[in-house]
Amino acid sequence: MRADGAIGASEGAAGTVASVTDRSLTMTEESVEVHAAGGRASALASLHVAVLLFGLAGLFGKWIDLPAATIVLGRAAVAAAVLGILLRLGPAGRRTFEWRMAANGAVLAVHWFAFFKAIQIANVATGLLGFASFPLFVLLLEFALLRARARGLDWTIAGLVVVGLLILVPEPSLHNPVVQGLAWGVLSGFSFALLAVSNRALAARRAPTVIAFWQNVCAAACLAPALALAPTRPDAREFALLLVLGVVCTALAHSLFIRSMRVLSAHTASVVAALEPVYGIALAIVLLGEVPDARTMLGAVLIVGAVLAASARAARTPPT
């Protein structure tokens, strides 16, 4: 009987241990799932904040009463300084300079200059929507330079962008400030597309922060002669705004975006990034009182819809 009792006690103890182990494993799995969900939620919040800050950057074209070249120079110089500090504090990696980064830095300078010029001439919505035309130019550049095959959906997306841009034109006159601003905005979109296509080869072998650092350095260097030829001295308020633009809306936004990409899928990141014009226009309504008219809203729906479609398609398409 003692043997039977011992066996029964042993079996009971084994069952208790197994039950406790199962509960421990279940609790561990649940805690891992909760931690993963928390990580995704934090990454998604970081992504939305980054895109919100990218959209906010456009408003500085109205807040800072300086030439567009000076604004871009200040933005690039401050962002380069902050990114340089982050690189020094981060893990060691390949940080050497490549001449392709200099060319891309020049393109970045053109992109930002055209972007702020569009907003200064017209308004925030026109500048953001002109910039948002970049999927059209990505398609054309990939087709022309990379011999990429375009599908019917690609041309449909491009057509929506073109129709959206045409709707934004109030009259066929280059004397109209909206038309002028839209032209600068489209140049901003084209230069951004050129930068995106050119950066693909660099992104395969360089960290995004390293690329951003050198391109900001080169963008500032490209615009330094313009400041020398037409010197402008920002006052204390403008200098503070340039610091915010460079630190918060550029370096911090870039860091948050890269951080979110470590957790979220490319599809999620691309779709949220396509909301930049939406965030920017909403902020302009609240902070500047720039309420778009019906024509601008209709054009925005078509262009942002096309950008969302292009982002979703790009996330589903394997890299070539």
N, C-alpha and C positions, 0 to 999 in steps of 0.2 A: 504493500500500500504506500509505503514511503517512496518507493521507486515510481509508482504511478503518480503520486502527488508531486514528486520532483519533476517528473516529465511534464505533468500538467502545468506546474508553475513555470517551468522553462518555456513551454509553448506560449503560456500567457505573457511571459516577459518578452518573448520574441515578437508576439503580436503587438504588444505595447510599443516596442522599439520601432517596429515597422510602421505602425500608425503615426508615431511621432515623426519618423523620417519622412513619410509621405506628406505630413502636414508641413514640415520644414521645407521640403522641396517645393510644395505648392506656394508657400509664403514667399520663398526665394524667387520663383518664377513670376509671381504677382508683383513683387518689389522691382524686379528687372523690367517688367512691362510698364509699371508706373514710372520708373526712372526714364525708360526710353520715350514714353509718351511726354514726360516733362521736358526731355531734351528736344523733342520735335516741336513742342509748343514754344519753347524758348527760341529755337532756331527760326521758327516761322515769325515770331514777334520781331526778332532781329532783322529778318528779311524785309518785313513791312516797314520797319523804322528806317532801314537803309533806303528803300525806294521812296519813302516819304521825304527823306532828306535830299535825295537827288531831285525830286520835284520842287522842293523848297528853294533849291539853288537858283532857279529861274527868277524868283522874286527879287533877288539881289540886283538884277539888272535894272529894277525900278528904284530900289532903295539906295543904291550907290550912284551918286552923280559924278561918275568918272567915265572916260572913254572905255569902250569895250576892251581894247588892248591892255589898258592898265588893270582892269578888273581881272582879266585872264592871267596876266603876269602875277598879280598878287595871289590869286587862287592857286596857281601852279607852284609858286615859290613856297608858300606856306604849307601846302600839301606835301611837297617834296621834303621839306624839313621834318614834318611830323612822321612821314613814312620812313625817312632815314633813321630817325630815333627808334622807331618800332623795329626796324631791321637790326639795328645794333643790339637791342635788348632781346631779340628773338634768337632761335637756334641758328647756328652757323650753316650757311648754304652757299650755293653759287650765286654771287652777287656782282660778278664782273659785267662790264659794259659791252654791248654789241652795237654795231653801227645801225642795224635795223631799228633799234630802239630810238636812235636819233631821228630817223625818218618818221617813225610813228609818233614821236614827240611833236614834230612839226605838224603832222596831221591833227593831233590832239589840239594844238594851238589854234588851227583853223576851225576845228569843230566848235571849240568853246567861244572863239571870237564871233563866229557866225551866229551861234546860239544867243549870246547876249546882245548882239547887234539887232537881231530879230525882235527881241523883247523890248529893247530901247526904242526902236522905230515904231513898232505896233503895240503889242501887248503880250502878256504871259501865255495866253491860250494859243495865239498865233505862232509864237516861237516854239512851244512844246509840240503842237500838232505838226508843224513843219518838220521838226526833228523826228517825230514819230513816223515819218515816211521812210525811214531807213530800211525796213524789210524789202521795199521795192528795189532799192539799190544793192542790197545784199544779193538778191536774186540775180540782178543784171551782172554784178561783178563776178559772182560764182560762175555764171554761165559764160562770161567773156574770158575770165582769167584762169579759172579752174576747170573749165569744160564740164561743169556739173550739169546733170540732166534735170531739166525743169519739167514738172508734172502739170497737169491741168489745174490742180488746186493752187499751185504756185502762181500761175498767171491770173487766176481768179482773185487771189489775195492782192496781187499787184494792181489789178483793175480797181478793186475797192479803194486802195490807197489813192490812186489817180483821181477817181471820182470824188473822194472825200476832199482832196486838195482843190479840185475845181469848184466844189461847192463853197469853199472858204473864200474864193475870189469874189469880192463885191462888185468889181467892174474891171474890164480889160484895159487898165491904165497903169503904167509904171509910176505915175505921179501919186497914186493912192498909197498911203502909208501901210495899209494892211497888205497890199500886194508886194510892196518892198520888203516888209517884215517876213512875209511868207516865203519870198525868194531866199532871204538869208536863212530862214528856218530849214528850207529844203537843202541848202548848201550844208547846213549843220548835219542834217540827216545823211547826206551823201558822204561827208567826211567821216562820220561815225561808222557807216557801213564799211568804208575803206579801211578804217582802223580795226574793226572787228575781224574782217577777212585777213588782214595782214598779221594780226596778233595770234592767229590760230597756230602757226608754226612755232612762234615763241612760247605759247602756252604749253606746248608739249614737252618742253625741256626747262622752263623757268617757272618759279613761283609767281603767282599773280601780284603779290606785293612788290616783288623785285621789279617786275615789268612796269607797274604803276609808278614806282619811285623814279626810275630812269626816264620814263616818258614825261613825267611832270618836270623833272630837271631840264630835259631838252625843250619842253614847251616854254618854260620860263626863259631859257637861253635864247630861243627864237624871237621872243617878244621884247627882250631887253633893249635891242637897238631902237625899237619904236619908242620906248620911253626916253631914250637918250635924245632922239630927234625932236620929240614933242614932250618935254618934261612936264609932269603933273604931280603935284604934291597933295596926297590925301590929308584931310584934316583928321582930328582925333576920332570923330564918329565914323568916318569912312574907313579909317585904318582898323577900327574895332570890327566893323562889318566884314572887311576882307579877312581878318583873322577867323571870324566865325565861318565864313564861306570856305576857307581853306581847311580849317581844323574839323568842323562839325559836318558840313555838307559834302566834303570831299574825302579827307583821310578817315574820319570816323565812319562815314557811310560806306566807304570801300571796305574797311575792316569788318563791319557788321555783315556786309554782303558775303565776303569770303568765309566768315565764320558760319553763316547759315548754310553755305554750300557743302560743308563737311557733314551735314546731317540730312539735308533735304535733297530730293531728287532734282535733276536738271529741269524736268517738266514743271515742278512747283516753282522753282526759282524763275524760270522764263515767263511763266504766266503772271506772277506777282510783279516782276520787273516791267511787264507791259502796262502796268497800272500807273506808271510814272506821270503821264499826261493827266490822268484822272486826279491824282493827288495834287499835282501842281495847279491845275485849274481850280480845284476846290479851295486850296490855300489862297489863291489869288482872289477868289470871291470873298473869303472871310477877312483876309489881312489887307487887301488892296481895294476892295470894292469893285473889282473888274468882273462884272457879270456878263458872260457871253450871250450874244443874241441867238435867235433860232437857227440861223444859217451856220454859225459856228458850232452849235450843239449837234446839228445833223452831220456836219463834216467830222466832228469828233467821234460820233457813234460809228461811222464807217471806218475811220482810220484806226481807232482803238480796237474795234472788232477785228480788223485785218491783222493788227499787231498780235492780238491774242491768238488768232488762228495760226499765224506764222510761228509763234512761240510754241504752240502745242504741236505743230507739225515738226519743228526742229527737234523737240524733245523725243519724238517717236522715231526719228530718222537716225540710223547709225552713222557715226563720223566716217568720212571717206579719206 
